[in-house]
Each structure stands twice: as C-alpha cells, then as structure tokens.
Amino acid sequence: MRNILLVIKHEIRTTIGKRSFWIMTFMFPVLIVALSFGSQLLAEKSFANEEVAGVLRSEAAAITGLVDEAGLILHLPPDVPAKLLQTFPNQASAQIALEANELDRYYLIPEDFRQTGEVILVVSDYSPLANLSSNTLFKYIIDANLIGDDALARLMIDPTPNEVFYPQAVDVQAEDDNGVTSFLVPYTTMMLFFMLISMTGNMMLTSVTKEKENRTMEVLLLSLRPRELMAGKLLGLEIVALLQMSIWLGGGLLAQGGGGQVLRSSLAALTPSFVLWALAYLMFGYLLYASILGALGSLAPTAREGAQFSFLVMLPLFIPLILNTIFVESPNGGLATFLSLFPLSAPTSMVTRLVSDAVPAWQPIVGLVGLAVTTFFFISLAARFFRADTLLSSASLTRQRLLGALLGKENQEGRPSRLR
C-alpha cells in the first residue's frame, strides 16, 4: 500500500506541476463556452438586426433575367436595385444571354400566371445535389406588384420583424424561448466530459510510455510490483481528473451569479443530483479508458506508437460527439438511450441526456452498473498487460503481441512463450 501511495503522490505532483495542465484546465472550458455561446448569440443578434433589404440583396450575387409574358412586373420595390433584374422581351433572347454567360438564371412568368401561379426558373448549370438558392427576392418583387403595396410585401417576407421575448417562467426549459440553452448545454457538457476523460486517459498512456522510453521503468520495477505501479498511476491521475472537474464546476457556480440570462439558465442544470451522477460517470469512465490506454502503453515501445492506437480506443467515446444532435432533438429516443446504456459510450452520453431532458430513473442506475462492471473487467484485463516482460519490452506493438499479452504469453522480444 505504501508503494501505491508513493506512485499516487508522484503522478499528482508530476501532472499538476506542468504548465500545460493548468493552461488546459482554465483555458479549455472558457474556449468551449466562448465558441458555443458566443457564436450562437452573435448569430441570433445578427439575424435579429439584419434588414430584409440586406437579405434580399445578398441573394442576388449575379444579374437575374426576367421574361414577363403576363405583364405583371410594372415596378421594382425601392430597396431592390434595378441593375439586379434584367428584362427580356421573349424567352429566346433570355436564352441567348444565358448561353453567353451574361446571366446565370432567368425567370419566366407565363401568360396564365394569374390563373396558375406558376413561375419557371431556368438556370445555366443544374446540380441535383446543390440548392438552387432561395427565391425570396423574386417572390418579394411579385408580391409587391400583385398587392401594390411595397411595405405589405416586405411584411409578407418577415411578418414579425421586431419580436420581443419576456421570459418569466421559473423553470429553465420553459424560460428557454430562443432555444440557446436547449442546444448548447448538452453539447458543451458532452464536449467537456469527452475532453476530460480523453485527456486524463491519455496522461496514463503518456506516463507509461515516457517511463519506458527514458528507461525509468527499469528503476521503478526494482522496488515496485507492476500492479502496484498500475494502481498508483490510475488512482493518482483520477485525483487529477477530479481536481479538473472541481475547478470547472466551481467556476461554473461562480459564473452563475454574475453571468447573463443565457449563462445563468444554462448553469442552472448543475443541480446536486446531476453533479453526483456526473462524478460517478466520470470516475468509472476515467478508470475504464485509463486502464485500456495504460495497457496499451505497457505494450507500446514509444509514446508515438501508442498514440497511433489511442484513437481506436477512444472511438466509442467519440461517436456520441458525431451524433450530438440526437441528444438535443430526441434525448430519450432509441439511439440516444442505447448510447447512454452502452458502457463504452455511457460516460459522455448519459450525462448529456441528464442535462437535456428528464431521464427515467432506472436508466442512470443501469448505465452506471454496466459501466462499473465493464470497468472492473478492463482493469482486470489491463493487469495482465502490466508485467515486467511487457513493461521492459522494446518490441513494436502488433496484433500478434496484443494477442500474446491477452493470453498471458509474451517474452521481451514480443514472441509468444509460456511464462512461469
């Protein structure tokens, strides 16, 4: 036990003594929140303040042709530049201009437009996979001529240009009228947990491979048993992970009092029950992936070679990030539920669902039990990799070596041999 405590102290001192650790601890959550909340708020403000005329002009990147067989277009609204619309007496002349690349499209208003409401759009280059662009500009021109009122035609594009929200509900979800927190809180939670588990898990991989590269491992094994070394590294780096999470949670609670409305409503998800579930899933999630990466480090001769395989190890934890929209649109759907109960993806998926919607009480329990059992299995499996012959081996990491280690048969050269 004394040896394990020595390794724990060494790992904690070594990790928190690095400047990069503190930079990532304080700067990463700030960066995630700034990118997530900042981009969303700027986008909403931009759309709220943008005039209809600006939107219409932005759609007219090239001159658009018009063949008006119905004699409908008698004037252009004042906020539509006349140069954006070039009229042609017939379709043949418009087609010639199109083929000469003077236009990229033209509209044809047939004679029976008032009966059918049909308008034909002819483009120079059609791609079935590309969006042909919005027709808001031309609709605006048609509406203005049909109604005879430019202001009313403008309102038909955006009937409520000056919406004002007055959130008064106490409930966070009811208060979230603009949908900012309903998307950003789950996404930010998932990203933070993924980075926390992956960073601390990779610290285990780096710690083992670095000690193998600089031959410190040979010295350590003179006074430590391999499993004492593994246990000390796992527990030491888990304390570091809990320290990072405590700093993030503490910073979130401090920001809750002084932040804006969106930030306060977002951080309201940090309820005591959620914090307890988050800590439990973080602890077991870290132990699961750190034990796998530690076993990988015991076999890899260098940090670079071990890093080549680490992506495959972290892939189950990365899949929920790829499918992050399902946790917003359907957090209790089949796929989101499966990912939160599947042990290898549960650490990020379940905590994301817990901040997205009300989750049935039995699911976090079942997910945590499954994660704990799987973690115990992989720790036991990783203990078979932490042997003197694998930790001192300089052989390249191959599938044959991996299979030999799983079977408990491997010598220093990486060739199968029965150990005593």
Secondary structure, DSSP 8 states (H G I E B T S, - for coil): -HHHHHHHHHHHHHHHT-HHHHHHHHHHHHHHHIIIIIHHHHHHHHHHH--HHHHHHHH-SS-EEEEETT-------TTS-GGGEEEESSHHHHHHHHHTTS-SEEEEE-TTHHHH---EEEESS--TTS-----HHHHHHHHHHHHS-HHHHHHHH-S-TT-------SSHHHH-TTSHHHHHHHHHHHHHHHHHHHHHHHHHHHHHHHHHHTTHHHHHTTTS-HHHHHHHHHHHHHHHHHHHHHHHHHHHHHHHHHS-HHHHHHHTT--HHHHHHHHHHHHHHHHHHHHHHHHHHHH-SSHHHHHHHHHHHHHHHHHHHHTTTHHHH-TTSHHHHHHHHSTTTHHHHHHHHHHHS---THHHHHHHHHHHHHHHHHHHHHHHH-SHHHHT------HHHHHHHHTTB--TTS---B--
